[in-house]
């Protein structure tokens, strides 16, 4: 099943709800759309809530996270990922370390409350 993506706003942040089967092509499309919408709406705080099956390989995650600028995401953004799936959480955490080391503030959470609290910090 391809990704199902919906966008909304929560506490001044761009909220992205994603469900479906995780794939590299789907992830490229997802983050391209997120970057475009973030730029259009001038929203630099992003909450991505993932309800997905499968996981990316470490190599695929590294490539996505290391090249976040291709999605118009910059160090001025702040990205919180909510992932409650045990199999993909460690891979997403790895991606957050890679992105953060390259200047994009990013963290992975297992619940929305903590993610929103982190997004609200300056």
Order of alpha helices (4+ residues) and beta strands (2+ residues): beta-beta-alpha-beta-alpha-beta-alpha-beta-alpha
